[in-house]
Amino acid sequence: MSRPMTVSGSVEIAADPQTVYAEIADPDRMGRWSPENVGTGDPGRGALTTGESFVGHNRRGPARWSTRCTVIAAEPGERFAFRVHRYGFGRVLVPVSVATWSYTFEEVAPGRTRVTETWQDDRTRWPDPLAARFDRLVTRGRTFDVYQAGNIRRTLDRLREDLESR
């Protein structure tokens, strides 16, 4: 059986789609909600557009790494997505397809938005047994689909709490 390659989660937020989009489309802000990403270190850049790149800084326990990402969709109030395509410790040097992250925004009532966050595993050339061993090593025993489902849930809950408390 092949491994799950996509995981999604959704949350409803008491904010309009444009407001929620503007937060997500500025990758430096992700550090406020994500249990793993700590932002870009490039505050004030604002919402990115298709084709723009950024470096995301991450941590998992004592591990620290950075990723080069390129925005592949930037449709205000509707969809924001980026592909992670370089990896490194300190300097982002290794070209490798890692993942694609996407966010969709659906108005479910005036001033209320359903946000869906999706993780797509782009390690399509990795044999399933190798991916399973690697995943369990770096996530303390889980596969990435299970691990990312938990990260997505925490990120969306924190995003909702943040936006609704303003």
C-alpha positions as protocol buffer text, in pm:
chain_id: "A"
residue {
  index: 1
  type: MET
  ca { x: 0 y: 0 z: 0 }
}
residue {
  index: 2
  type: SER
  ca { x: 141 y: 342 z: -92 }
}
residue {
  index: 3
  type: ARG
  ca { x: 177 y: 612 z: 171 }
}
residue {
  index: 4
  type: PRO
  ca { x: -72 y: 899 z: 202 }
}
residue {
  index: 5
  type: MET
  ca { x: 65 y: 1197 z: 10 }
}
residue {
  index: 6
  type: THR
  ca { x: -187 y: 1465 z: 109 }
}
residue {
  index: 7
  type: VAL
  ca { x: -332 y: 1584 z: 440 }
}
residue {
  index: 8
  type: SER
  ca { x: -581 y: 1868 z: 492 }
}
residue {
  index: 9
  type: GLY
  ca { x: -762 y: 2036 z: 775 }
}
residue {
  index: 10
  type: SER
  ca { x: -1013 y: 2320 z: 797 }
}
residue {
  index: 11
  type: VAL
  ca { x: -1133 y: 2575 z: 1048 }
}
residue {
  index: 12
  type: GLU
  ca { x: -1394 y: 2851 z: 1042 }
}
residue {
  index: 13
  type: ILE
  ca { x: -1273 y: 3193 z: 1148 }
}
residue {
  index: 14
  type: ALA
  ca { x: -1477 y: 3503 z: 1231 }
}
residue {
  index: 15
  type: ALA
  ca { x: -1300 y: 3719 z: 971 }
}
residue {
  index: 16
  type: ASP
  ca { x: -1351 y: 3788 z: 602 }
}
residue {
  index: 17
  type: PRO
  ca { x: -1150 y: 3595 z: 338 }
}
residue {
  index: 18
  type: GLN
  ca { x: -938 y: 3898 z: 239 }
}
residue {
  index: 19
  type: THR
  ca { x: -824 y: 3953 z: 599 }
}
residue {
  index: 20
  type: VAL
  ca { x: -733 y: 3588 z: 654 }
}
residue {
  index: 21
  type: TYR
  ca { x: -560 y: 3570 z: 315 }
}
residue {
  index: 22
  type: ALA
  ca { x: -346 y: 3877 z: 394 }
}
residue {
  index: 23
  type: GLU
  ca { x: -219 y: 3706 z: 710 }
}
residue {
  index: 24
  type: ILE
  ca { x: -135 y: 3373 z: 544 }
}
residue {
  index: 25
  type: ALA
  ca { x: 16 y: 3528 z: 230 }
}
residue {
  index: 26
  type: ASP
  ca { x: 285 y: 3695 z: 445 }
}
residue {
  index: 27
  type: PRO
  ca { x: 501 y: 3390 z: 532 }
}
residue {
  index: 28
  type: ASP
  ca { x: 687 y: 3574 z: 808 }
}
residue {
  index: 29
  type: ARG
  ca { x: 364 y: 3571 z: 1011 }
}
residue {
  index: 30
  type: MET
  ca { x: 341 y: 3189 z: 1006 }
}
residue {
  index: 31
  type: GLY
  ca { x: 574 y: 3174 z: 1304 }
}
residue {
  index: 32
  type: ARG
  ca { x: 289 y: 3308 z: 1520 }
}
residue {
  index: 33
  type: TRP
  ca { x: 74 y: 2999 z: 1457 }
}
residue {
  index: 34
  type: SER
  ca { x: 287 y: 2706 z: 1340 }
}
residue {
  index: 35
  type: PRO
  ca { x: 429 y: 2456 z: 1590 }
}
residue {
  index: 36
  type: GLU
  ca { x: 731 y: 2412 z: 1358 }
}
residue {
  index: 37
  type: ASN
  ca { x: 786 y: 2717 z: 1137 }
}
residue {
  index: 38
  type: VAL
  ca { x: 931 y: 3025 z: 1306 }
}
residue {
  index: 39
  type: GLY
  ca { x: 885 y: 3269 z: 1015 }
}
residue {
  index: 40
  type: THR
  ca { x: 1114 y: 3406 z: 747 }
}
residue {
  index: 41
  type: GLY
  ca { x: 1320 y: 3658 z: 936 }
}
residue {
  index: 42
  type: ASP
  ca { x: 1203 y: 3912 z: 677 }
}
residue {
  index: 43
  type: PRO
  ca { x: 929 y: 4110 z: 857 }
}
residue {
  index: 44
  type: GLY
  ca { x: 737 y: 4382 z: 680 }
}
residue {
  index: 45
  type: ARG
  ca { x: 759 y: 4226 z: 336 }
}
residue {
  index: 46
  type: GLY
  ca { x: 384 y: 4172 z: 329 }
}
residue {
  index: 47
  type: ALA
  ca { x: 173 y: 3941 z: 115 }
}
residue {
  index: 48
  type: LEU
  ca { x: 377 y: 3766 z: -154 }
}
residue {
  index: 49
  type: THR
  ca { x: 277 y: 3715 z: -516 }
}
residue {
  index: 50
  type: THR
  ca { x: 315 y: 3424 z: -755 }
}
residue {
  index: 51
  type: GLY
  ca { x: 680 y: 3359 z: -841 }
}
residue {
  index: 52
  type: GLU
  ca { x: 826 y: 3529 z: -533 }
}
residue {
  index: 53
  type: SER
  ca { x: 1057 y: 3324 z: -310 }
}
residue {
  index: 54
  type: PHE
  ca { x: 1126 y: 3324 z: 61 }
}
residue {
  index: 55
  type: VAL
  ca { x: 1335 y: 3130 z: 311 }
}
residue {
  index: 56
  type: GLY
  ca { x: 1137 y: 2967 z: 590 }
}
residue {
  index: 57
  type: HIS
  ca { x: 1309 y: 2892 z: 920 }
}
residue {
  index: 58
  type: ASN
  ca { x: 1196 y: 2585 z: 1112 }
}
residue {
  index: 59
  type: ARG
  ca { x: 1256 y: 2398 z: 1434 }
}
residue {
  index: 60
  type: ARG
  ca { x: 1155 y: 2059 z: 1569 }
}
residue {
  index: 61
  type: GLY
  ca { x: 1290 y: 1997 z: 1915 }
}
residue {
  index: 62
  type: PRO
  ca { x: 1662 y: 2079 z: 1904 }
}
residue {
  index: 63
  type: ALA
  ca { x: 1676 y: 2056 z: 1522 }
}
residue {
  index: 64
  type: ARG
  ca { x: 1688 y: 2377 z: 1318 }
}
residue {
  index: 65
  type: TRP
  ca { x: 1676 y: 2404 z: 939 }
}
residue {
  index: 66
  type: SER
  ca { x: 1575 y: 2638 z: 660 }
}
residue {
  index: 67
  type: THR
  ca { x: 1387 y: 2588 z: 335 }
}
residue {
  index: 68
  type: ARG
  ca { x: 1369 y: 2787 z: 12 }
}
residue {
  index: 69
  type: CYS
  ca { x: 1009 y: 2821 z: -101 }
}
residue {
  index: 70
  type: THR
  ca { x: 844 y: 2970 z: -409 }
}
residue {
  index: 71
  type: VAL
  ca { x: 488 y: 3098 z: -422 }
}
residue {
  index: 72
  type: ILE
  ca { x: 292 y: 2908 z: -689 }
}
residue {
  index: 73
  type: ALA
  ca { x: -55 y: 3060 z: -629 }
}
residue {
  index: 74
  type: ALA
  ca { x: -152 y: 3398 z: -490 }
}
residue {
  index: 75
  type: GLU
  ca { x: -521 y: 3471 z: -548 }
}
residue {
  index: 76
  type: PRO
  ca { x: -628 y: 3724 z: -281 }
}
residue {
  index: 77
  type: GLY
  ca { x: -915 y: 3598 z: -70 }
}
residue {
  index: 78
  type: GLU
  ca { x: -919 y: 3262 z: -249 }
}
residue {
  index: 79
  type: ARG
  ca { x: -592 y: 3066 z: -252 }
}
residue {
  index: 80
  type: PHE
  ca { x: -229 y: 3091 z: -147 }
}
residue {
  index: 81
  type: ALA
  ca { x: 25 y: 2812 z: -212 }
}
residue {
  index: 82
  type: PHE
  ca { x: 398 y: 2761 z: -212 }
}
residue {
  index: 83
  type: ARG
  ca { x: 639 y: 2482 z: -300 }
}
residue {
  index: 84
  type: VAL
  ca { x: 933 y: 2389 z: -74 }
}
residue {
  index: 85
  type: HIS
  ca { x: 1221 y: 2307 z: -308 }
}
residue {
  index: 86
  type: ARG
  ca { x: 1552 y: 2363 z: -124 }
}
residue {
  index: 87
  type: TYR
  ca { x: 1670 y: 2253 z: 216 }
}
residue {
  index: 88
  type: GLY
  ca { x: 1963 y: 2328 z: 440 }
}
residue {
  index: 89
  type: PHE
  ca { x: 2114 y: 2391 z: 779 }
}
residue {
  index: 90
  type: GLY
  ca { x: 2227 y: 2752 z: 788 }
}
residue {
  index: 91
  type: ARG
  ca { x: 2254 y: 2794 z: 411 }
}
residue {
  index: 92
  type: VAL
  ca { x: 1976 y: 2659 z: 188 }
}
residue {
  index: 93
  type: LEU
  ca { x: 2178 y: 2466 z: -68 }
}
residue {
  index: 94
  type: VAL
  ca { x: 2027 y: 2124 z: -135 }
}
residue {
  index: 95
  type: PRO
  ca { x: 1773 y: 2115 z: -421 }
}
residue {
  index: 96
  type: VAL
  ca { x: 1505 y: 1867 z: -321 }
}
residue {
  index: 97
  type: SER
  ca { x: 1130 y: 1845 z: -368 }
}
residue {
  index: 98
  type: VAL
  ca { x: 995 y: 1844 z: -15 }
}
residue {
  index: 99
  type: ALA
  ca { x: 633 y: 1957 z: -2 }
}
residue {
  index: 100
  type: THR
  ca { x: 368 y: 2192 z: -131 }
}
residue {
  index: 101
  type: TRP
  ca { x: 156 y: 2386 z: 117 }
}
residue {
  index: 102
  type: SER
  ca { x: -172 y: 2544 z: 12 }
}
residue {
  index: 103
  type: TYR
  ca { x: -445 y: 2745 z: 178 }
}
residue {
  index: 104
  type: THR
  ca { x: -794 y: 2806 z: 44 }
}
residue {
  index: 105
  type: PHE
  ca { x: -1039 y: 3064 z: 176 }
}
residue {
  index: 106
  type: GLU
  ca { x: -1415 y: 3022 z: 147 }
}
residue {
  index: 107
  type: GLU
  ca { x: -1667 y: 3273 z: 278 }
}
residue {
  index: 108
  type: VAL
  ca { x: -1928 y: 3068 z: 465 }
}
residue {
  index: 109
  type: ALA
  ca { x: -2125 y: 3369 z: 595 }
}
residue {
  index: 110
  type: PRO
  ca { x: -2064 y: 3743 z: 592 }
}
residue {
  index: 111
  type: GLY
  ca { x: -1743 y: 3801 z: 790 }
}
residue {
  index: 112
  type: ARG
  ca { x: -1683 y: 3429 z: 835 }
}
residue {
  index: 113
  type: THR
  ca { x: -1424 y: 3221 z: 645 }
}
residue {
  index: 114
  type: ARG
  ca { x: -1345 y: 2852 z: 618 }
}
residue {
  index: 115
  type: VAL
  ca { x: -968 y: 2815 z: 582 }
}
residue {
  index: 116
  type: THR
  ca { x: -834 y: 2485 z: 453 }
}
residue {
  index: 117
  type: GLU
  ca { x: -464 y: 2409 z: 490 }
}
residue {
  index: 118
  type: THR
  ca { x: -323 y: 2126 z: 278 }
}
residue {
  index: 119
  type: TRP
  ca { x: 17 y: 1957 z: 289 }
}
residue {
  index: 120
  type: GLN
  ca { x: 124 y: 1765 z: -24 }
}
residue {
  index: 121
  type: ASP
  ca { x: 424 y: 1533 z: 6 }
}
residue {
  index: 122
  type: ASP
  ca { x: 642 y: 1609 z: -296 }
}
residue {
  index: 123
  type: ARG
  ca { x: 890 y: 1330 z: -222 }
}
residue {
  index: 124
  type: THR
  ca { x: 735 y: 1128 z: -504 }
}
residue {
  index: 125
  type: ARG
  ca { x: 1062 y: 959 z: -601 }
}
residue {
  index: 126
  type: TRP
  ca { x: 1126 y: 825 z: -253 }
}
residue {
  index: 127
  type: PRO
  ca { x: 1036 y: 455 z: -214 }
}
residue {
  index: 128
  type: ASP
  ca { x: 767 y: 409 z: 51 }
}
residue {
  index: 129
  type: PRO
  ca { x: 988 y: 202 z: 288 }
}
residue {
  index: 130
  type: LEU
  ca { x: 1264 y: 467 z: 278 }
}
residue {
  index: 131
  type: ALA
  ca { x: 1014 y: 750 z: 336 }
}
residue {
  index: 132
  type: ALA
  ca { x: 857 y: 559 z: 627 }
}
residue {
  index: 133
  type: ARG
  ca { x: 1194 y: 504 z: 796 }
}
residue {
  index: 134
  type: PHE
  ca { x: 1300 y: 865 z: 744 }
}
residue {
  index: 135
  type: ASP
  ca { x: 964 y: 999 z: 865 }
}
residue {
  index: 136
  type: ARG
  ca { x: 971 y: 793 z: 1184 }
}
residue {
  index: 137
  type: LEU
  ca { x: 1328 y: 900 z: 1256 }
}
residue {
  index: 138
  type: VAL
  ca { x: 1263 y: 1276 z: 1229 }
}
residue {
  index: 139
  type: THR
  ca { x: 913 y: 1282 z: 1383 }
}
residue {
  index: 140
  type: ARG
  ca { x: 971 y: 1051 z: 1680 }
}
residue {
  index: 141
  type: GLY
  ca { x: 788 y: 753 z: 1541 }
}
residue {
  index: 142
  type: ARG
  ca { x: 518 y: 894 z: 1313 }
}
residue {
  index: 143
  type: THR
  ca { x: 479 y: 914 z: 938 }
}
residue {
  index: 144
  type: PHE
  ca { x: 469 y: 1263 z: 788 }
}
residue {
  index: 145
  type: ASP
  ca { x: 99 y: 1244 z: 702 }
}
residue {
  index: 146
  type: VAL
  ca { x: 12 y: 1177 z: 1068 }
}
residue {
  index: 147
  type: TYR
  ca { x: 267 y: 1431 z: 1191 }
}
residue {
  index: 148
  type: GLN
  ca { x: 148 y: 1703 z: 953 }
}
residue {
  index: 149
  type: ALA
  ca { x: -218 y: 1641 z: 1037 }
}
residue {
  index: 150
  type: GLY
  ca { x: -135 y: 1739 z: 1396 }
}
residue {
  index: 151
  type: ASN
  ca { x: 66 y: 2043 z: 1282 }
}
residue {
  index: 152
  type: ILE
  ca { x: -218 y: 2157 z: 1057 }
}
residue {
  index: 153
  type: ARG
  ca { x: -470 y: 2128 z: 1339 }
}
residue {
  index: 154
  type: ARG
  ca { x: -252 y: 2329 z: 1580 }
}
residue {
  index: 155
  type: THR
  ca { x: -172 y: 2593 z: 1316 }
}
residue {
  index: 156
  type: LEU
  ca { x: -535 y: 2647 z: 1221 }
}
residue {
  index: 157
  type: ASP
  ca { x: -651 y: 2659 z: 1583 }
}
residue {
  index: 158
  type: ARG
  ca { x: -383 y: 2917 z: 1668 }
}
residue {
  index: 159
  type: LEU
  ca { x: -466 y: 3121 z: 1356 }
}
residue {
  index: 160
  type: ARG
  ca { x: -834 y: 3130 z: 1456 }
}
residue {
  index: 161
  type: GLU
  ca { x: -751 y: 3227 z: 1817 }
}
residue {
  index: 162
  type: ASP
  ca { x: -514 y: 3501 z: 1697 }
}
residue {
  index: 163
  type: LEU
  ca { x: -749 y: 3658 z: 1442 }
}
residue {
  index: 164
  type: GLU
  ca { x: -1058 y: 3635 z: 1662 }
}
residue {
  index: 165
  type: SER
  ca { x: -883 y: 3793 z: 1961 }
}
residue {
  index: 166
  type: ARG
  ca { x: -796 y: 4113 z: 1773 }
}
